[in-house]
Amino acid sequence: MKPAAKLASFFVKPGVRSQSEPGGPSSIRKVQNQAPDLMPQGKSLNIGVKKLPIAPGAIKYDPSKISTNETDERYQYLLKRAIIRRVENDDKIIFAELPGLPGVLVVYRKPSERNSNPERLNLDRRELTQMPLLEGEERLRLLNYQHNFISKIENLLSLPNLIFLDLYNNQIKEINSLHTVPTLRVLMLGKNLIDKIKNLNGLTKLDVLDLHSNKIVKIENVSHLQELRVLNLANNQIQVVDNLEGLLALTELNLRRNLIDNVKSINVLPKLQRVFLSNNKIDRFENLECLSQCISLSELALDGNPIHSMQMYTSWVLSKCTQLVHLDLKKITPDMKEAKPTKDNAVKTQQKVEDSTIPPENLIAVILQEWKLEMDRIRLKGLNSFRRRKETNNDCLVQSGHAEIEGDSTLFIYGNALEVITKQEFQDTVSKILCQYIRFDHIVQNASIGKLKKFQHLTKIVFSDNNLHSFIQLSKLETLSNLISLVIENNDVIHTILCRSFIVYRFPSLTEINNIKVNETDKTKARQQFQNFDKILCAPNLLKPPHDHEDKDTQKQYRLNAKKNIEFSIGYVQKVINYSIGVVNKIEILNKNWEILIEQTIKSSSLELSLPKSITEDTIASLTKKP
């Protein structure tokens, strides 16, 4: 289960369990594998990014596979007149060039395909070198061009409802041609080649602007964005924070990993709540004086700057920003506010950070040992029994956590590290998650399952060593409607006879379970085994008692329904029990007699081979013998 690439980790002190919600108390330790921020965010885990190969392109055009029954005129026109470059999704999406527009790629979806998802179009990882012209997409709201080779913003025509445009990880050098989409509210241009902020004049409704990991040297041309709430300029080449006047709605500013040595003008942002300035070159307190005038500031990150190691650092920041709740990823406590700065305190703090830098291999080994202790505790207390004892997350003995990201799509979570799923950058890119040494109940509790539902592209989850032991637990994953692959390892539930059938029946969207394809035989078997149970669970008024305030006819109907459900339930359960007993009895008989049966079979076969004529005559005689 261990990935080859170990890209980042964080360590949670034993005895303090981190919270899954942002802002909760945590003791996160960062490994100095600095990498670009992927999205606007609060706390950073500094999880690195490893470049993965581009996904395979679409199926090449094969005329014999194109539907000739489509009645849509535009579809037929493109088939007959255009140069078809490729088709996708069972010929539902066409990439073509029109004779009158040479060199311009046109994308057209069948009406049936467009109507099934009219507001979203994903064209990521298509090896596109240009933005195609989209036909018939007037209802489109979300457009995704991630991980292509696009060098120019263009062809955003006839998209009157577009609010989300994602061009992350392309080769765009200049911001332009956005005046045709004035409705845009989210613009994602991270990880491109942009060196200047410009041509945003028409985007007055913009809510999120992400320009991280570019080559920008100056903040400019944004003062007109009066509705902008989130601005991400992390991992650029900015030296001074200024020119932010006019951003009256801005609540989050991310400037991590720049060249900043002076901060100005953020005091003119009345709603600013979160500022991230980690890993810059700020070395003087006076260059941060404007922070004291940020009346709404609740979270600040300055770690990785020269001033962070200065003796007066914490006390100076807290004296200037009295309303802070979090500083450098830590919740501010009364002790921190009252502590007087001393040289000894600075030394202890430095030592604490150094001690927490544990190699990922060792950290996972620590988590494994804690998991073994936790499983022993669960067995000893009988926590997996039908009547389970109530306990809090803090009772869990797994207090260490580690997380890794491989490429942009695969997230590995070990132990007490579930808070990584709260990060929006992963919710937008991750398609596969591995959870190991994490109790399944913690994964599917309300807060965590709600965060998992936000992973738009999540199609596969791997559970390994999670104390997953019942179908009731498994059923809580039904809210993850995009899943098509589920892997369960080292968990008791997978050893039950009906586990695969239960998963097939309750998760009809799955096409693969434990890396084995789901076929029609699996589905038929699952229906036979579970449809009656499902009928019971879905029956209206199941065992529901009559209510005094209802009329007599209604009460009588309740009683009849309850009686039918009880009788059916008892009969069905008795039938299952009798069938199971019969199977067990047959197995016992077979176990006792199989040696005799095989011996008799061998003897009769040997006899027949040695005396074929005699055996044949006896057989014919027995068949022709009159009754």
C-alpha positions, 0 to 999 in steps of 0.5 A: 500500500505504500506509494513510491513517491514520498512527497510530504508529511505532517506529524501530530503529537501523541495525545492531541488529536487534530480536528477535521474542521478548519481552525481546530487545534492541531500540531502539524509539522511541515516537511520542507518540500516546498511546492506551489499552492494549488488553490486558495486555501487556509492552512497549508500542509505544504504537500508537494506535487509530482509531475505525472504523464498526461492521460491518454488522448481520446479514441481516434476517429473511426467512421464505422463507429459513428452513429448514423441514426442521430437526427440532430442537424448540426451533428450530421452536418459536422459528420458530413462536412467537417474534418473529424479529429476525434470522438469521445464518450461513445461518439457523444462528443465530436472534435472537428475542424470546419472547412471555413475555419481552418486551424480552429478546433470545434467541440460539439456534444450530442443534444442527449449528452449536453442535456444530461449535464448542460452546466458542466464540461470537462476537457482536461487532459486532452493534450489540447494546444488551443481552446476550442470553439464550443457550439450549443453550450449556452447553458454552460456554467463550469468549464474545465481545461486543466492539464493541457498545453493551451498557450492562449485564452480564446474562443470564449464565445456564446457562453452567457452563463459561464461562471467557472473557468479552470485553466490550471497547468497550461502554457498561457503567457498572457491574460486576455480575451475574457471580455466575452465572459463578464459573468465569470465568478471563478478564474483559475489560472494557476501554474502557467507562464503569466508575468503580468496581471491585466485585462480583467476590466470586464470581470466585475463579478469575479469572486475567486482569482487564482494566479499561483505558480506563475511569473508575476512580479507585481500586484496591479490592475485588480482594484476594480474587482470589488466583489473579489473574496479570494486572491491567490498569488502564491509562488510568484516573484512579487516583492512588495504587497501593494495596489490592493485598494478597492478590493472591498470584499476580499477575505483571503490573500495568499502570497506564500513563496514569493520574494516579499520583504515589505507589506503595504496597503492591506490595511485598506481591506475592511473584510480581510480575514486570512493572510498567508505570507509564509516563505518570503523575505520579511526581516523587519517588524516595521514592514508589517506595521499595517497589519495592526489596522486589519480589524477583521484579521483572524488568521496569519501565517508568517513562518519561513520568513527571517522574522519568524526566528526573532526573539520577539516574534510571537509577542510582537505579532499578538500585540499588533493583531489582538483579534488573531485566532490562528498564527502560523497554523496554530490556534492561539492560546491564553498562554501564548498571549501572556508568555514573555519572550525569552531566549530560552523560549526561542531555543525550545521552539526551534528544538521542537520544530527540529524534533518533529521533522521525522522521515515519512518511512519512520512516521508510517511505522509509528502510525502502524504501531499505534494502529495495532494498539488501537485494534487491541483496545477495540477488541478488549472493550468489545467496541465492534459488538452490536451494542457499541459503546459511545466514545469520542475521537480522542479515545483513539490511540492513533494520534500520528498522521501523514499525508502524501499527494502523488501528481494531482490526482492521488491522495494517500492518508495515513492515521490521524491526517483526515484534515487534509480532505478539507483542502479545496485544492485537493477537492478539485483535482483528486480522483483517488484516495487511499485511507490506511490505519484510519478507523472507518467510523472516523472517515464516514462521520458527518464532518468527514463524509461531507468533505469527501462529497466535495471531491468532484472527480473522486472515482476510486477509494481504497480502504486498508486497515480501517476496522471496517466490519459491518454492512451498516458502515459500508452503506454510509458511503452511498452519498459518494455518488461518483465512485466507480471503483472500491477497494477494501483490504485488511478489513473483516467485512471483506471476508463475509460471504455476501460482501461483494453482492451487498456492495454491488447491490447498494452501489449500482454505479460501481464498475469495479470492486477490489480490482475485479470488474462487476458483470451482469452475473454479479448484479443478478446475484446481488438482486436475488440476495438483497432485493427482498431486504431492500423491499422491507427497508423501503416499505412505507409505515414499517411497523409504525404504530397508530397515532391517537390524533389520526382517524380509526381507518388510518389507524387500522391501515397502520396495523394491517401494514405493520402486521404484513411487514412483520409476517413477511420479515419473519418468514423471509428471515426464517427462509434464509436461516433454513437455507443456510442450515441446509447448506451447512448440513450438505457441506458437513455430509460432503466433508464426511463422505467425499473420500468414499465418493471419490474412491467409488468413482475411481473404482467404477471408472477403472472397472469400466475401462478394464471391462468395456464390453461387459459394462456396455452389455450390462448397461444396454440390458438395464436400459432395455429391461421392461419394468 
